[in-house]
């Protein structure tokens, strides 16, 4: 967003027009109608385009921010990288639990994490290098006790007790693969984080070899989606938790901590467990297996199996119906016999395209089931199961 468009948007007319446009915006036909209506009213064409772009971003942002999105402004890249509100609340809670009273969000983007810090009463300084994004962060944080600074994340002086980093990993529409190209670069972030308590948010697929050994490494799953890895340093790191996996759900959270462990394989039992992505990323599958009284279905496979149902947010559970050869014709024949017309297909350690397989199976019937293509005892098998 350029400076002219931002000035128009932040005007009294622009903000009022945004509320009107958002209320009337739905599908593509609504966009065309809204453009025509607003232009006919004599509004500046740049303002109309900016307002409609913001209205669309606000609608998308509801998935991350809920009702908060209605009072916020966004950029495309900022919304893409912004932390979900429920996850940001966890970051803020971690800060407060450690006794932190002031935090500097260095590279705050549109201010998602800074918003969560401020709502828990922390004193927040939010720093953003891009001028337009800094102005949007200032708008989003205006109702809270927070200061927004337009400046470089690593060059701006701050006396905050703790730091928060979420390095920009995109250049426009492109994702930056090399951590040296991030803004700020990962090496410089970790250098700063080693000097005082800090949290560093990264993509969940980060190469674990890049992470500092003298810190806590945490992976976070929100609902069914694994959304981030966080490196905690200094007083924010827990010495007894070199790695942790956190699963956030509606009104509940559960965590697994420990060192990387891998379970022993064993016989397939009555129940199949699929660990949350954060558990897998943190390599805590063995720790989870101990908690569930379970074992691995096969060497190197993340699915666990047990003889009793243990309900936990850390894993999805499936009751095993039967085990079939991983043969498409045999599978199709059995599904027809059972009248299964709705089939969820999962895979690990098997060369299967679930979407293509589902189409070829030509499902028909009123029953539903889950098909898991994987290895059992070292052999490729298809496990037919039902969700718990």
Secondary structure, 3 states (H helix, E strand, C coil): CCHHHHHHHCCHHHHHHHHHHHHHCCCHHHHHHHHHHHHHCCCCHHHHHHHHHHHHHHHHHHHHHHHHHHHCCCCHHHHHHCCCHHHHHHHHHHHHHCCCCEEEEECCCCCHHHHHHHHCCCEEEEEECCHHHHHHHHHHHCCCCEEEEECCCCCCCCCCCEEEECCECEECCEECCCHHHCECCHHHHHHHHCCCCEEEEECCCCCHHHCCCCCEEEEEEECCEEEEEEEEEHHHCCCCCCEEEEEEECCEEEEEEECCCCCCECCCCCEEEEECHHHHHCCCHHHHHHHHCCEECCCCCCEEEECCCCCCCCEEEEEEEEEEECCHHHHHHHHHHHCEEEEEEEECCCCCCHHHHHHHHCCCCCEEEEEEEEEECCEEEEEEEEEC
